[in-house]
Amino acid sequence: MIIAIDGPAASGKGTLGKRLAKHYGYRHLDTGVLYRAVGFALIERGIDLNNEIEAVHAAESLDPEHFGNPALKTQQAGDAASIVSAFPRVREALLNFQRHFAEEPPGAVLDGRDIGTVICPDADVKIYVVADPVVRARRRTLEAKGRGEAADEALVLADILKRDERDQNRPVAPLKPAEDAYLLDNSNLDIEGGVRAAIDIVEAVRAGRQRV
């Protein structure tokens, strides 16, 4: 089974993806890490983030062993990811990596911006997670402070709105729900409530298939 989870920044899709994968014994891939790694590679080398050629080279040279680098969780890496992810050739370079991961047994949960629409359009379950921007900014601020980073909630909110605009309006693989995705509003749910809601969606799809 392939479970695709999409949604904007800080909507909670990553946490839901990890918990769903653990619940069902599947593998999990936060596809945003791929783009963060590409962007961070450029930052480390002092290369302009708008340099598509170098971004493509970084995407083709990714080492999965570096995906656990704490630097990839920073605001800087997130901003860089939003920029390099707009390049069609970068997305193309990472497409096969993501699809290969999804197809490996026993099952996979992938979360990102275009999993249900582009990466795995035939996923068994598609969930689109949303949350109010103010709530997302508060969560992102608390996460940053939890890592010991300084964070201004107003600035975080402004950045989230800017990223939403960029992700939703990019010409290639824009952020949007798949036509057959289930909407999960995570604005007023705690982690456990969100996980239960996601599991309910998966089980509803399974039950529907069994009846057929």
Residue pairs with C-beta under 8 A, 6 or more apart in sequence:
1 24
1 26
1 107
1 108
1 124
1 125
2 102
2 103
2 107
2 108
2 109
2 110
2 120
2 122
2 123
2 124
2 125
3 17
3 20
3 24
3 26
3 107
3 108
3 109
3 110
3 123
3 124
3 125
3 126
3 127
3 202
4 110
4 111
4 115
4 116
4 119
4 120
4 123
4 125
4 126
4 127
4 178
4 181
5 13
5 16
5 17
5 20
5 109
5 110
5 111
5 112
5 115
5 116
5 126
5 127
5 128
5 129
5 198
6 13
6 111
6 112
6 113
6 114
6 115
6 116
6 117
6 126
6 127
6 128
6 129
6 175
6 177
6 178
6 181
7 13
7 111
7 113
7 128
7 129
7 130
7 131
7 175
7 186
8 113
8 130
8 131
8 136
8 160
8 163
8 164
8 167
8 175
9 78
9 82
9 136
9 140
9 160
9 163
9 164
9 167
10 131
10 136
10 137
10 139
10 140
10 143
10 160
11 129
11 130
11 131
11 136
11 186
12 129
12 131
12 139
12 186
12 189
12 191
12 194
13 111
13 112
13 127
13 129
14 30
14 32
14 111
15 191
15 194
16 111
16 127
16 129
16 184
16 186
16 194
16 195
16 198
17 28
17 29
17 30
17 109
17 110
17 111
18 28
18 30
18 109
19 191
19 195
19 198
20 26
20 28
20 109
20 195
20 198
20 199
20 202
21 27
21 28
21 108
21 109
22 28
23 195
23 199
24 107
24 109
24 202
25 106
25 107
26 106
26 107
26 108
26 109
27 101
27 104
27 106
27 107
27 108
27 109
28 108
28 109
28 110
28 111
29 98
29 101
29 102
29 108
29 109
29 110
29 111
30 111
30 112
31 94
31 98
31 110
31 111
31 112
31 113
31 115
31 119
32 78
32 81
32 111
32 112
32 113
33 67
33 72
34 59
34 62
34 67
34 94
34 97
34 98
35 81
35 82
35 84
35 85
35 90
35 94
36 72
36 73
36 77
36 78
36 80
36 81
37 58
37 62
37 66
37 67
37 69
37 72
38 55
38 58
38 59
38 62
38 80
38 81
38 84
38 90
38 94
39 49
39 55
39 77
39 79
39 80
39 81
39 83
39 84
40 69
40 71
40 72
40 76
40 77
40 80
41 58
41 61
41 62
42 48
42 49
42 51
42 54
42 55
42 58
42 80
42 84
43 49
43 76
43 77
43 80
45 54
47 54
48 54
49 55
49 80
49 83
49 84
50 83
52 87
52 89
52 90
55 84
55 87
55 89
55 90
56 87
56 89
56 90
56 93
58 84
59 84
59 89
59 90
59 93
59 94
60 93
62 94
62 97
70 147
71 77
73 143
73 147
74 147
74 149
75 144
75 149
75 151
75 156
75 159
78 163
79 159
79 163
82 163
82 166
82 167
83 166
84 90
85 91
85 113
85 167
85 170
86 166
86 170
86 171
86 172
87 172
88 171
88 172
91 114
91 118
91 172
91 173
95 118
95 119
98 110
98 112
98 115
98 119
98 120
99 119
99 120
101 108
101 110
102 108
102 110
102 119
102 120
102 123
110 119
110 120
110 123
112 119
113 167
113 173
113 175
114 173
114 174
114 175
115 123
115 126
116 123
116 126
116 127
116 128
116 177
116 178
116 180
116 181
117 173
117 176
117 177
117 178
118 173
121 178
124 205
125 182
125 201
125 202
125 205
126 177
126 178
126 180
126 181
126 182
127 181
127 182
127 184
127 198
127 201
128 177
128 178
128 181
128 182
128 183
128 184
129 184
129 186
129 194
130 183
130 184
130 185
130 186
130 187
131 139
131 185
131 186
131 187
132 187
133 157
133 160
133 161
133 164
134 157
135 187
135 188
136 160
137 153
137 156
137 157
137 160
138 153
140 151
140 156
140 160
141 151
141 152
141 153
141 156
144 150
144 151
144 156
145 151
164 175
167 174
167 175
168 174
168 175
168 176
177 183
182 201
184 194
184 197
184 198
184 201
186 194
186 197
189 197
